[in-house]
């Protein structure tokens, strides 16, 4: 039995949509609770399938988990084992984030190769090279084994690590491990995304000293014992950017609330470049889609504070409605354009130049079609396109969307979208 979204597009939306807690923050903060044997309380948990899988993985490792209310969880990892459940780990890419905490506590870990979106090779070299600098070796038991076996050669020591790229989860893994190592460690070429900054604040609350958050050099003075803390997950800046594109692409006036605007500088600059009219008031953003005449632009993704790759697909829908030729250049991923065929089926005119670049000609009217969501952000993209299109669309593969957008159809219905989730054989 499968679920699909059925959408009747072409209708203007209106009203307010509130941003939920950040998926990528929760996927780092939850495993960080393993760094202490004291209880942690995490609030504003986004109820996403990826987050619920992460919680299952933590329980499977031996953490005690208790839901205190719909979005608040209490986690206490008195003892944890080092063998993560293969089936669960293969469900999400973020499962690799249990490595730092488990290595910090047990000095050894066996973990299956993580799963997640098929958007590129996504090598884990940055993680393993960083671990090696801290005294933890990857034991290559057999050539192409399905599991990684990591083991501390002897005492894990503080060190200076240079990442081979600005990897988000590698930075997060190393921050968590270093937070439990007595002495001063450094990460150079660290990623700086908002969820990295939030993890750093969490580790500081636990008792580690962390400097350089928001920059590409992070200095951590760790210690053996860290405290349990209470934390509220920050709003999701990628979800905010998704709703900005939704408003502009459907020519709707929408209020997007609960936005951490200081994390979205390059997103606002690209909105302005594309002719989107908007106003910011405190932590709300008013997108005036009706008054916006969209124009083409060059959109290039970069490590934070650059324009986020997770909004690359989502902004391409605006480009289909913009006057002129837009170049969209994803400098990070080489497999993140699988949505292009779906949009072209709806009437878009997108040319795939190479694995990192597309050319979008606009404006082109979009028409409803049967389309598929190949990964989580591509799923949001085709939903926006279907809402902007004339006529009816059916969207398949919506389990991908549920990984990153909480109860999305209900929240869209609340702003006037004609979308419903139906079960098909
Ligand atoms: C994290 O993935 C996120 N996942 C991804 O979000 C996000 O797309 C990605 O960071 C980039 O922001 C979580 O946080 C759970 P990477 P991660 O190691 O850590 C290349 C979503 O939609 N790259 O930062 O696995 C690198 O080779 C998901 O929420 C460079 O080329 O990603 C890899 O192919 C999908 N040069 C890709 O970018 C660099 O300097 C991402 O690498 C840095 C990265």
Boltz pocket constraint, residues with backbone or C-beta under 6 A from the ligand:
constraints:
  - pocket:
      binder: B
      contacts: [[A, 23], [A, 24], [A, 27], [A, 93], [A, 94], [A, 117], [A, 119], [A, 120], [A, 121], [A, 122], [A, 123], [A, 164], [A, 165], [A, 166], [A, 167], [A, 168], [A, 169], [A, 170], [A, 191], [A, 303], [A, 309], [A, 310], [A, 331], [A, 332], [A, 333], [A, 334], [A, 376], [A, 377], [A, 404]]
      max_distance: 6.0
